[in-house]
Amino acid sequence: MKYLFFLALVALVSSSHQDQRTINDLRDAILELNDRMDPHTHFYKPSDVSHSCTFPGDGFNVSVTFLSLMESLCFTELIRNRPYDDYCPSADNAKPLRCAIIILRRKGKREVRLGYICDQDENPSPALFRLNKNCSDLKYDTSEVTVQIKIPSEDQPWKHSLPLYMPMKCKWIEYTDSFTFSEGKTPSEDDNPRNPLGRQGIAGRGKLPHLGANAVLIPIIVRENDGQLQVVIEKNSKAPFGFPLPWVPYPRYFYYDPFGRELTRSLHKMWLTMYETDEHFYYTTTLEQEIIYNGPIHDKRNTDHAWMYARLFVVDDSKYKFMTDFPPDSRFSWRNITEQYLTFMKTSLIDVEGKRLQTLSFTSNSHATLAK
């Protein structure tokens, strides 16, 4: 029993020493964090470290440390060259500040602080720490070193103020096939558009083509053929949203082929040559098509400043007759459905309340179902 107690004590001391080393390494970052909030207010000094994650890159690494800070009786502007651990007593009844600090380190070069995110949570197991416990879940999209902090749901609305919110900022550079990133800016202090879905824990354009709304058209193409209702589906779909229906970027963003040249050309001809301008197209489809959903949607590529915006609508090709039968070797085909299943598709493709795209699959008897 004494031996086990000794091991536990050694582990506790070792953990405490490790926390202190981490805090010492973060001294400059903690001073800057306080400056970013307000250098004329009480200094928040570190109390304990929850966990850290390190992501190695080519000649550098990006680390994110989650730690708690407590309000002291010192003022930030007065303690720059003093050992705040001993000098600053904690304030009475102070609420803990829970923070994530993101730092870029290169050998022989000054560290770059890429982001700070803080909230106030008195829970012994704060949500900011729980949501970000798994280091591998912090990677944004396909990047190995770009950090996206998961934000607690109550902190996501922009109207809810946070003590400090400066997430890492990144954008995808297509010709280098890589991300570039820089120090984050407080969203309230810049001119970039704000994601209507709230804070996403990462700033900039990210992997999306444009700042702001990145609109995507999701048509359900139907026709009546000899009295039978039919819908266009993609065979063995591997569409970006996981459902077997065509989707296409909004016309002004029509610069790549998302689901196959064959159908892309047909839709391109159908939508871009029959209308004088994008605006004319938008106006006409609003009048003539059945709009199911038109708004922002959650997507893994969303950032604070760039987001997916879906326009789901039904195109009745019985009227326009732009689409004909597909050849046998085509990836697309007309599939017989009933009115009931068309209704199911229209109501199930997008979870309107949750603003999320759903996954549909077609069974062997041609019935559309929600994929598990």
N, C-alpha and C positions, 0 to 999 in steps of 0.2 A: 504493500500500500504506500509506504514511504517512497519507494522507487517510482511508482506511478505519479505521486504528487510532485516529485522532483522533476520528472519529465514534463509535466504540465506547466510547472513554474518556468522551466527553461524555455518552453515553447512560447509562453506568455511574454517573457522578457525579450526573446528573439523577435517576436511580432512587434513589440513596442519599439525596439531599436530600429526595425525596418520602417515602421511608420515615421519615426523621427528622421531617418535618413531621407525618406521621400519628402517630408515636409521641408527639410533643409534644402533639398534640391529645388523645391518650388518657391523658395523665399521671394525671388524677384517676381515670379508670376502672381503670387498672393498679394504683393504690394501693388502690382498693376491692376489686379482684380479690384482691390479697394479703390484705387484711383478712378477706375471706370465707373464705379457706382457713384462716389462723391468723395473727393479727398478732404472735404470739410466736415465730414461726419465721423462718428466713432469707427475705429478700426476693427475689422473682423479678423480674429486670429484663428489659425487652424487648431482643431481639437483632436480629431482622429481621421484616419484614412480608411475608407470602406474597401476599395480595391483599385487596381490599376490594370490597364491593357496597353500592350506595346505592339505596333505593327511595323515590321521591318520593310524598308524600301531599298532602292539601289543607292547605297552610299548615305542613307539617312534612315531615321525611324520617326514615326509619329506615335506619341503616347497620349493616353487620356487617363486622368486620375480623378476618382470620385472621393470627395472628402467633405467633412463637416467643419464649419467655422462658427465661432461664437463671438458675439459682440463684446468688445472690451471697453474700458473707460478712457482709452487713449484716442487721440485724433490722428487720422492717417497721415496728415501732412507734417506731424511732429516727430515721427518715429523712424524715418527713413534709414538712419544709420545706427539704430539702437536694436538690441536683442529683444524683440517684442515678447518673446516667450516669458521672460522674467520681469520685464518692465511693466507690462500691461495687465492689470487684474481684470477678470471678467466682470461684465455688468450684471447686476442682480436681475433675475427673471428674464434673462436674455433668451430669445428664440434662436434655435440653431439655423444656420444657413447651409443648405445642401448644394454643393457645386460640382461641376465637371470642368476640368481644365485640360485643354488640348494643346500639345506642344510639339513642334517640329525640331528635331536635333540633328545637326550634321557635325561630324568630327572636325574639331578645330575652328568651328564657326559659332557665332552667337545664336542662341536658341530663338526660335520664332514662336510666339504664342498665337496659335491659330483660332482659339475660341474659348469663351467662358459662358457657361450656362448655370444660373443659380436660382433656386426657389427656397421658400421657407416652409419646412414641413417638420412638425414636432413629433411625428410618428417615429418610434424607435427603429422601424424598418421603413425608411422613406421611399416613396414610389420612384423617385428619380434613380435611386440606387438599385431597387429591385428590377425595374424594367431594363436596366443596362448591365446586368450581372454577367451575362454571357458575352464574352469579348467578340466572338465571331459574328454576333448579331449586330455589331456596331458598324460593320463595313457597308458603305453606300454602294448599291447596285453591284457592278463588276469590279470595283476598285478594291485593292488590298490595303490601301493606306488612307483612304478618305473616310472620315468618321462622321456618322449620323447618329446623334443622340436621340433616343426615344423619349418623347415628352409626355408626362402624365396628362390624361385627358382633361383634367380641370385646368391645366396650364396652357392648353393649345389655343383657345380663343384669344385673338389679338386684344380684345377689350380687357382681358385679365392681365394686370401688370405683374411683371417679375422683377426681382431685385436687379438681375443682370441677365441679358439674353443677347449673346454675340456668338452664334454658331459658326462653325467652320464654313468657309465659302469655297465653292468649286465649280468647274465647268469642264465639259468633255471637249477635247480637241481631236476631231475626227482624223485629220491627216497624220497625227502622231499615235493614234489609237491609245490615248491615255488621258488621264485627268490632270488638270492643273489646279492648284489651290493657293489661297492667300489668307491673310488675317481677316477674320469676319468683321462685319460692321453691324452695329445695332440697327435692326430693320426700321425702327422708328426714326432713324437719323438719315436714311437714304431715300432716293427717289424711286427705287424699284417697286414694282407692283407686289401686293401682298396676296398670298394664297388664301382664297376664301375659306378653305378648310382648316385654316389656322396654322400654328407653328409646326414645322416638320423636323426641327432639330438639325437642319443643314441649310445654308444660304446659297445664293447664286443661281446659275442656270442648270447646274447638274448635268444629267445625261440628256435632257430635253433640248430640242432645237432652238427654242426661243424663250426669252423671259415672258412672264405672263401666261395667258391661256394657250395651251397647245391643243388646238381643236382637232377632234377625230370624228369623222362621220361613220356611223354604224348602221347601214341600211339593212332592213329585212326585205329582200326582194321576192315578191310573190306574183303569181299569175293564176288565171283560171284557164285550164286547158281541157277542152271537151267536157266541161262541167266539173272538172277535178281541180281543187285548190292545190297549188304547188309552191315550194319555196326553194331558193338557191342555197345549197350547202357546199362546203368544201370537204372532200373526202379525206379521211385521216388527218384532220386539221391539226396544225401546229401554229395556229394564229397566235399573235402576241398576247391576246387576252384569253386564250384557251377555249374558245367556243367555235363551232364549225360554221361560222357565217362570215361573209366578207366584211372587211373594214377598210377604210381609206382615209388618209389625212385630209383635212379641210382643203379645198381647192388651192388656196394661195400657198399652201405648204406641200404641194404635190410635186416633190422632187425625188422621191425614191419609190421603189416598187415593193409594197408591203406584203402582197400575197400572191404574186404571180402575174407575169406580163399579160397573159390572156384576159383575165378578168379586169385587170387594171386598165387596159386599153378600152375595154367595153365601157367601164364606168367613166373613164376620162372623157370618152366621146359623148356619153350620155349626159354628163353633168357640165362639162366645160364648153361644148360646142353649141348646146341648145340655149345657152344664156349669154347675154352680152358681157357681163362682168360677174365677179364673185358675189358682189352685193345683190345683183339681179337674181343670181342663183339662190342666194339665201332668202330673199324676199319671196320668190316664186315657190320655193319648197315649203316655206312657212304657210303659204296659201293652199298649196295643192297636195302636200303630203300629210300623213298622219304622224305628228310629232309625239313620240313616247316620252322622251327625256331630253332635256337640253340644259346641261350644267356641269359643274366640276365633279370629278370622280377621284377616289383614292387610287394611287398607283405607287409602286415601289420607287419610281424615278422622281416623284414629286419633291419639290424643295419649297422653301419659304417664298421664293420668287418665280417659280415656274411650276406649272401643274397641267395635268391632263383635263381636257374639257370635252365631254362626249355629247354627241347629237345623235340620238337613236330615233330612227323613223322608219316607216313602212313605205316602200315604193311598189305600187301596183303596176307590173309590167303588162297587164292585160290592156291597159290604156295606152302606154307609150310604145310597146313592142320593140324595145331596143335590144332585148336579150332573146336569143334563139336557143334551140337545143344545142347542148354541148357535145362535142365529139366523144367517142367511147374512151379515148385515152386522156381526156381532160381531168384535171384535179377537181372540177366543179360539176355539179349536176343538179337537175330539178328533182325534188323529192316530194312525193304526195303527202299531204297533211290534211287534217280536218280543221274546221273553224275553231274548234275547242283548243287544238294544239297551237294554232296561230295566236290565240288569246294567251295561252300559257307562255309562249315565247315572248310576247310583248310585255307581259307582266313580270317575267322572270329574268330577262337578260340583265336588267339593272335593279339592284336593291336601292330603290329611290331614297328610302329613309336613311340607309347607311352610306349612300352615294358610292356604291361599289358594283363593279361588273361581276356577273355570275358566270359560271361555266355550264354550258349546255352540251349534252351529247345526244346522239340519235341511236336508238336501239334497232335491232334487226327488223322489227315490225314498223319501222319508220316513225316511232313516237319520240318526241323530244322530251328529255328528262334533265333534271339538274344533276350534274356530275357530282359524285361523292368526293 
